[in-house]
Amino acid sequence: MSATLQRDGARIVLSGRLDATGCATIWQAARDAASKESTVDASDVSYCDGIGAALLFDLIQRGARIEGLAERFAPLLAELDPDQPLLIPETPKPEGRLAAIGHFAAGWWRETRDVIGFIGEATVSSWAILRRPRELRLGETLRVAASAGADALPIVSLIAFLLGVILAFQSAIPMRQFGAELFVANLVGLSLVRELAPLMTAVLLAGRTGAAFAAEIGTMKVNQEIDALTTMGLDPMRFLVLPRLIAVALTAPLLTLYAELVGMFGAALVLTGFDIPLATSASQIQGFVNLSDFLTGLGKAFVFGLGIATIGCLRGLRTGSGARAVGASATSADVQGIVMLVVADGLFAIAFYYLGW
C-alpha cells in the first residue's frame, strides 16, 4: 500500500509505506502542512525505511510532533537525532591582518622544520649507504635514472633544439647590422652552457620527474604502503628516497650536457643561413667557451636535480589522506620545484659574480 496523507486541522495522518516511492508523493504536502502546532499520527504506517525516517525528521524540524510510530521503526528515526535542531553555521568572520601574518609564519615554520628534518634524515641515510654501499637499491636507482633521463631525451631534444634556433635568430638579426654574425655562436654557446641549458633541463625535470615522485610516493602514503614498509623494518628513506635522489642528481648533469650539444647544433644550423659553416661555428664555440663554463653549468644542474628530487620526495612523504591529497602533493612539488630553481639560479648568479666566474 502506497503512502497516503490526510489532514484534519492541526493533525496529520500518515499511513501505508514510507519508502522512496511513497514519500515522493506526499513529501511536499507533508512539508506544507507541518507547523509548530501539528501532530503527526504515524500509527497506520506499515513500513518505514531510511527515506521515511528522513521525512519524519523533516517534519520534526518544522515543529511537528510524531505520535504512534511503531517501535520497530523508532531506531531509524533515533539515528537522525530528531531532538537536536539543525544548526546553520555562521559565516566565519574574516581574520585580521595580525592573525593572517601569524598563520603564515606558523605555516612557514612548519614547512622549514619539515625540510630541515628531511635533509637531516637524507644525510644520515646517505652516510650509512657510503659505509655500506650494498644496501643501496641499485636496480631501483637505475630504473629511476632511465625514467628521469633516457625517457626525457625526446622532450629535452625538442626544447633544446628550438631554444638554440630561437637564440640564434634573435641574436643574428641585430648583430647583422654590425657585421658580427660570426659571434652569434659565441653568444649562444656561452648562454646555453652557463645558464639556459641547466635551467631549461631542470624546469623539465621539475614538471616531469618531481611531480611524478610526489604522486608515486603520495599514492603509497595514501594506500598505507609506507606504513607497511616501516612495519617490516624497512626505512622509507633508504628504500624509496635515496635511489631517487641519487638517480636524478646524476642524471641532471648528463641531460644538461646533451641539451647543450643539441642547442648548439640548432644554432649552428641557423648560422648556415648567414653563410657561416658548421665548422666555423664549432670553432668559435670551442675558442670562447672554456672548461670552467662547462663545469659551472654541470654543477648548477647537479644542485638543481638534487633539489627537484628532494622536493618531490618530501611532498610525497607529507601527503595527506584521500585521492585529492595526491594531486595536491604533485602540484605543490611542481610549483615549489620551479620556485626553488629560480631562487637557486639567482643565488648562483650573485655568487659567481662576486667570485669572478
C-alpha positions in Angstrom: 0.0 0.0 0.0 1.4 3.3 -1.1 1.8 6.1 1.5 -1.1 8.5 2.0 -1.6 11.7 3.9 -4.7 13.1 5.5 -5.0 16.4 7.2 -7.5 17.2 9.9 -6.8 20.7 11.2 -3.5 20.5 13.0 -3.5 16.8 12.8 -1.7 15.0 10.0 -2.4 11.3 9.5 0.2 9.2 7.7 -0.4 5.6 6.5 1.0 3.0 4.2 4.6 2.5 3.2 7.0 5.3 3.8 9.6 4.3 1.3 11.2 6.2 -1.7 8.1 5.8 -3.9 5.5 6.6 -1.2 7.4 9.6 0.3 7.9 11.1 -3.1 4.1 11.5 -3.5 3.4 13.1 -0.1 6.6 14.8 0.9 5.8 18.3 -0.4 2.2 18.2 1.0 3.6 17.0 4.4 6.1 19.9 4.5 3.4 22.4 3.7 1.1 21.0 6.4 3.7 20.8 9.2 4.0 23.5 11.7 4.7 24.0 15.4 1.1 23.1 16.3 1.0 20.0 14.1 0.7 16.5 15.3 1.6 13.6 13.0 -0.2 10.3 13.6 2.0 7.5 12.3 0.2 4.6 13.9 -1.0 3.3 10.5 2.5 3.3 8.9 3.2 -0.3 7.8 6.7 0.2 6.5 9.4 2.9 7.1 12.9 2.9 5.8 15.6 5.5 5.7 13.7 7.7 3.3 10.6 7.6 5.6 12.7 8.4 8.6 14.1 11.4 6.7 10.6 12.6 6.0 9.6 12.3 9.7 12.8 14.0 10.7 12.0 16.9 8.3 8.5 17.2 9.9 10.0 17.3 13.4 12.4 20.0 12.3 9.4 22.1 11.2 7.9 21.8 14.7 5.5 18.8 14.3 5.3 16.0 16.9 5.3 12.3 15.9 2.8 10.0 17.6 2.0 6.3 17.3 5.1 5.3 15.3 5.8 1.5 15.7 8.7 0.6 17.9 10.4 -1.3 15.2 10.8 1.9 13.2 11.9 4.1 16.1 15.6 3.2 15.9 15.8 4.6 12.3 14.4 7.9 13.5 16.6 7.9 16.6 19.7 7.7 14.4 18.9 11.1 12.9 18.7 12.6 16.5 15.4 14.5 15.8 15.6 16.3 19.2 18.7 18.1 18.0 17.7 21.1 15.9 19.5 21.8 12.7 22.3 24.3 13.2 23.0 26.7 10.4 26.7 27.5 10.7 27.6 31.1 11.0 29.7 32.7 8.3 33.2 32.9 9.8 34.5 36.4 10.3 37.5 37.3 8.1 40.7 37.1 10.1 42.6 40.2 10.8 46.0 41.1 9.3 47.8 40.1 12.5 46.1 36.7 12.5 46.9 36.2 8.8 50.6 37.0 9.5 50.6 34.6 12.4 49.1 31.8 10.3 51.6 32.4 7.5 54.5 32.4 9.9 53.4 29.2 11.6 52.9 27.5 8.2 56.3 28.7 7.1 58.0 27.4 10.3 56.3 24.0 9.9 57.5 23.8 6.3 61.0 24.9 7.2 61.1 22.3 10.0 60.0 19.6 7.7 62.6 20.5 5.1 65.4 20.6 7.7 64.3 17.2 9.2 64.1 15.7 5.7 67.6 16.9 4.8 68.9 15.6 8.1 67.4 12.1 7.6 68.6 12.0 4.0 72.2 13.0 5.1 72.2 10.3 7.8 70.9 7.7 5.3 73.4 8.8 2.7 76.3 8.4 5.1 75.1 4.9 6.1 75.0 4.0 2.4 78.5 5.3 1.9 79.7 3.0 4.6 77.6 0.0 3.3 77.2 0.5 -0.4 75.5 -2.9 -0.8 72.4 -1.6 1.0 71.7 0.8 -1.9 68.9 -0.5 -4.2 71.0 -0.3 -7.4 68.2 -1.8 -9.6 65.7 0.8 -8.4 68.3 3.6 -8.9 68.9 2.6 -12.5 65.2 2.3 -13.1 64.6 5.8 -11.9 67.6 7.1 -13.8 66.2 5.6 -17.0 62.8 7.1 -16.4 64.1 10.5 -15.5 66.9 10.5 -18.0 66.6 8.3 -21.0 62.8 8.7 -21.3 63.2 12.5 -21.2 65.6 12.7 -24.1 62.8 13.3 -26.8 61.3 16.4 -25.0 64.8 17.7 -24.0 66.0 17.3 -27.6 63.0 19.3 -28.9 63.2 22.1 -26.4 67.0 22.4 -26.6 67.0 22.4 -30.4 64.3 25.1 -30.6 66.0 27.1 -27.9 69.2 27.2 -29.9 67.4 28.1 -33.1 65.4 30.9 -31.4 68.5 32.3 -29.7 70.5 32.2 -33.0 67.7 34.0 -34.9 67.1 36.6 -32.2 70.8 37.3 -31.9 71.8 37.2 -35.5 69.3 39.8 -36.7 70.5 42.8 -34.6 74.2 41.7 -34.8 74.0 41.5 -38.6 73.7 45.3 -38.6 77.2 45.4 -37.3 78.6 42.6 -39.4 79.1 40.4 -36.3 77.0 37.4 -37.2 80.1 35.2 -36.6 79.9 36.0 -32.8 76.4 34.6 -32.5 77.9 31.2 -32.0 79.9 32.6 -29.0 76.8 34.2 -27.5 74.6 31.1 -27.9 77.2 28.7 -26.7 78.0 30.6 -23.5 74.3 31.2 -22.8 73.5 27.6 -23.2 76.4 26.3 -21.2 76.3 28.6 -18.2 72.6 29.4 -17.9 69.9 28.2 -20.2 70.6 24.5 -20.7 70.8 23.8 -16.9 67.8 25.9 -16.1 65.7 24.6 -19.0 66.5 21.0 -18.2 65.8 21.5 -14.5 62.4 23.0 -15.3 61.5 20.0 -17.5 62.6 17.7 -14.6 60.5 19.6 -12.1 57.4 19.3 -14.2 58.0 15.7 -15.3 60.0 14.0 -12.6 59.5 16.0 -9.4 55.7 15.8 -9.7 55.9 12.1 -10.6 57.9 11.4 -7.4 55.3 13.2 -5.3 52.5 11.3 -7.0 54.2 7.9 -6.6 55.2 8.3 -3.0 52.0 10.1 -2.2 49.9 7.2 -3.5 52.0 4.8 -1.4 51.3 7.0 1.6 47.6 7.1 1.0 47.5 3.3 0.5 49.5 2.8 3.7 52.3 1.1 1.8 54.9 3.3 3.5 53.5 2.2 6.9 53.8 -1.4 5.8 57.5 -0.8 4.9 58.1 0.6 8.4 56.3 -2.3 10.0 58.6 -4.7 8.1 61.6 -2.9 9.4 62.5 -1.1 6.1 63.5 2.6 6.3 61.4 4.5 3.7 64.3 7.0 3.3 66.7 4.3 2.2 64.1 2.2 0.4 62.3 5.0 -1.6 64.0 8.3 -1.3 67.8 7.7 -1.7 67.5 5.9 -5.1 65.5 8.8 -6.5 67.9 11.5 -5.1 71.0 9.7 -6.4 69.4 8.9 -9.8 68.1 12.5 -10.5 71.2 14.2 -9.1 73.4 12.2 -11.5 71.1 12.3 -14.5 70.5 16.0 -14.5 74.1 16.9 -15.5 74.1 14.3 -18.3 70.8 15.7 -19.6 72.2 19.2 -19.4 75.3 18.3 -21.4 73.1 16.7 -24.0 70.8 19.7 -24.2 73.9 22.0 -24.6 75.1 20.0 -27.6 71.7 19.9 -29.2 71.1 23.6 -28.7 74.5 24.5 -30.2 73.7 22.3 -33.2 70.4 24.1 -33.7 72.1 27.5 -33.5 74.8 26.3 -35.9 72.2 25.2 -38.4 70.6 28.7 -38.3 74.0 30.3 -38.9 74.5 28.3 -42.1 71.7 30.6 -43.5 74.0 33.5 -42.8 76.9 31.9 -44.8 78.7 30.6 -41.6 79.7 26.9 -41.9 79.1 24.4 -39.2 82.9 24.0 -38.7 83.3 27.7 -38.2 80.5 27.8 -35.5 82.1 24.9 -33.7 85.5 26.6 -33.8 84.0 29.8 -32.4 82.3 27.9 -29.5 85.5 25.9 -28.7 87.6 29.0 -28.6 85.2 31.1 -26.5 83.6 28.6 -24.1 86.2 27.1 -21.7 86.1 24.1 -19.3 85.2 26.2 -16.3 82.0 27.3 -18.1 81.0 23.7 -18.7 81.8 22.8 -15.1 79.8 25.7 -13.8 76.7 24.6 -15.8 77.1 21.0 -14.8 77.4 22.0 -11.1 74.3 24.0 -11.3 72.5 21.1 -13.0 73.6 18.7 -10.2 72.2 21.1 -7.5 69.0 21.6 -9.4 68.5 17.9 -9.9 69.1 17.2 -6.2 66.7 19.9 -5.2 64.0 18.8 -7.5 64.2 15.2 -6.3 64.3 16.3 -2.6 61.1 18.5 -3.1 59.3 15.7 -4.9 60.1 13.1 -2.3 59.3 15.4 0.6 55.9 16.4 -0.8 55.1 12.7 -1.4 56.0 11.7 2.2 53.9 14.6 3.5 50.8 13.7 1.5 47.6 13.7 3.5 44.7 11.3 3.1 42.5 10.9 0.0 43.0 11.0 -3.7 42.8 14.8 -3.8 45.8 14.9 -1.5 47.9 13.1 -4.1 47.1 15.7 -6.7 47.8 18.5 -4.3 51.2 17.0 -3.5 52.1 16.7 -7.2 51.0 20.3 -7.9 52.9 21.5 -4.8 56.1 19.6 -5.9 55.9 21.2 -9.3 55.4 24.7 -8.1 57.9 24.6 -5.3 60.4 23.0 -7.6 60.2 25.8 -10.1 60.4 28.4 -7.4 63.4 26.7 -6.0 65.1 26.8 -9.4 64.5 30.5 -9.8 65.8 31.3 -6.3 68.8 29.0 -6.6 69.7 30.3 -10.0 69.6 33.9 -8.7 71.9 32.9 -5.8 74.3 31.2 -8.2 74.3 34.3 -10.4 75.2 36.6 -7.4 77.8 34.1 -6.1 79.5 33.7 -9.5 79.6 37.5 -10.0 81.4 38.1 -6.7 83.7 35.1 -7.3 84.6 36.4 -10.8 83.4 33.2 -12.5 
